[in-house]
């Protein structure tokens, strides 16, 4: 499951769906991505739920790759903002797992990285500052209000990522 934050759910759902549709060629055909038709509105500063948004259900995206894949590993898309909080750049990540398309050395195929990078860049342009990364509020060791920043760029590495539980 991926969580996206934004200033306008209606436009973002369609744009996010277009992003995943562009990369469905390296998502296994046994995987279906579904999109919610409702979600919470939150207060940036404290994370409190302030309301609900609702939209018509976006069509599912079904992976089309029929090749063998590793279920817990995949691709990592990094989202870059201009925001700095506590001396660090505010970034977000989307994990595309499961994923199929590895080179013999274990890296992601160049073609898939190029396709995903183009799709991510197109999503940044299409959302024009309304797709956000939320920096959570903090109470320990220093009190800091939450904040959100527009995504301005993206990167996709050819290094695979592995999803593990927090207990691993």
N, C-alpha and C positions, 0 to 999 in steps of 0.2 A: 504494500500500500504506500502510495506517495501522497504527501500533503502539500498543497500549493496555497499560497496566500495572495490576495489581490484586492484591488479596489473596485472591481466590477466582475461579478461572477458570470454574468451572461456572456460577455465577450471572451473571458478567459477560458471557460469550458470548451468552447469551440476551438480556440487556438491551441490549448493543451492536447485536445483530441487530434488535431492536425499534426502536432509534434509526434505523438505516439504512432499515428498512422504512417508517418514517414519512416519510422524505424521498425515497423512490424516485421520486416524481412529478416531480422535476426532475433526475433522473439519466437520461441517454439510454437508450433501450430496447436499444441495442447493448452496454450495459455490464452485466456480472454481477459482483456482489460475493460472494466466497467467504470462508469462515471456517475457520481451522485447527482441527484436532482435537488438536493437541499444540503445546507451546511450551516455552521455557526458563524455569526459575526462576533469579532472579539475587539476588546479595547486594547490598543497597542501597549499602553502604559502598564497595565496590570494583568492582562490576559483574561479578564473577566468576559464571560459571554454576554453580549448586549442585544442579541437578536438572532434572527434566522433569515437566510436567503433561500430562494427557491427558483428553479428554472426547469424547463422541460428536460427530460432525460436525453443526454447525448448518446448517440449510437455507440455500441461497444466496438473495441478494436481487437481483432483476433490476429495473433501471430501467424506468420506464414512459413516459418522455417521448418523444414522437415528433417534437418540434420540432427545428429546426436548433440546433446548439450549436458552441461554440468548444472544441476539444479540450484546449488547455493552460490554460484559465482556468476559474475556478469560485468556490466559496464557501469561506469560512474560518470555522470554529467555534473560538472561544477558550475554553479551560478554565482556570478561576481557582481557586487554592488559597489557604490562609491562610499558607503557608510563605514565608519570606524567607531567601534564601541570598546571601551577599556583597552585602547591601544592595539586593537586587532581589527583587520578588515572583516566586515560582515559578509559571509558566504553561505551558500546553501548547496545541497547535493540531492540529486535524484539517482537512485540505483535502478538499473534496468536488469532485473534478475527474475527468472532465469534468462539466459542469453546463449546463443549459439553463434560460433564463428571465431575460432581461435587459430593462430598461426602455430607452426610446429614447435616454436619456442615458448608457447603458452600465452603470448601477448594476443590482444584483440586484432582481428584482421584490419589492415589499413583501409580497405574499402568501407568497412562498417564504421570505423572511427570517423572517416571523412563524411559519410552519410549522416551520422549522428551529430557531428559538429555543425554541419550545414542546417540540419533540422533545429538544433538548439539556437543557433544564430537567428534563424528565421522566426522562432518563437519570441526571442528578445525583441526583434524589430516589430513583429505583429502586435505584441502587447504594449509597446510604446510607453514603458514606465509604469504600467498598472499591475504587472506581476512583481510581487514583493518577497523579500526575505524578512522574516520577523525575528528580532533578537529578543529573547525572553527576558522578563524582569528578573532581578536578582535581589535576594535579601541577605545572603551571607557570602563572603565576609563584608561586603560593602553593599548598601542599598542602591539599586540602580533601576530606573524605570525601563520598561520595554520600549522598543521602537521598531519601525519597519523602514526598509530601504528598497528602492526600485532596482531590479536587475538590469545591469547595463551591458553585460557580456557573459560569455559562457566558454567553457573548455571541456574537451573530452580527451581523456588519456588512453593510451593503448595498454595500460596496465590493468589487468582484471581486478575486480574487487570481490570479496567474499562476505556474504551476510552470515553473521553468527549471532546467537542469542547473547544477552548480557551476562549469562551464566557461564559461557565458555571460558 
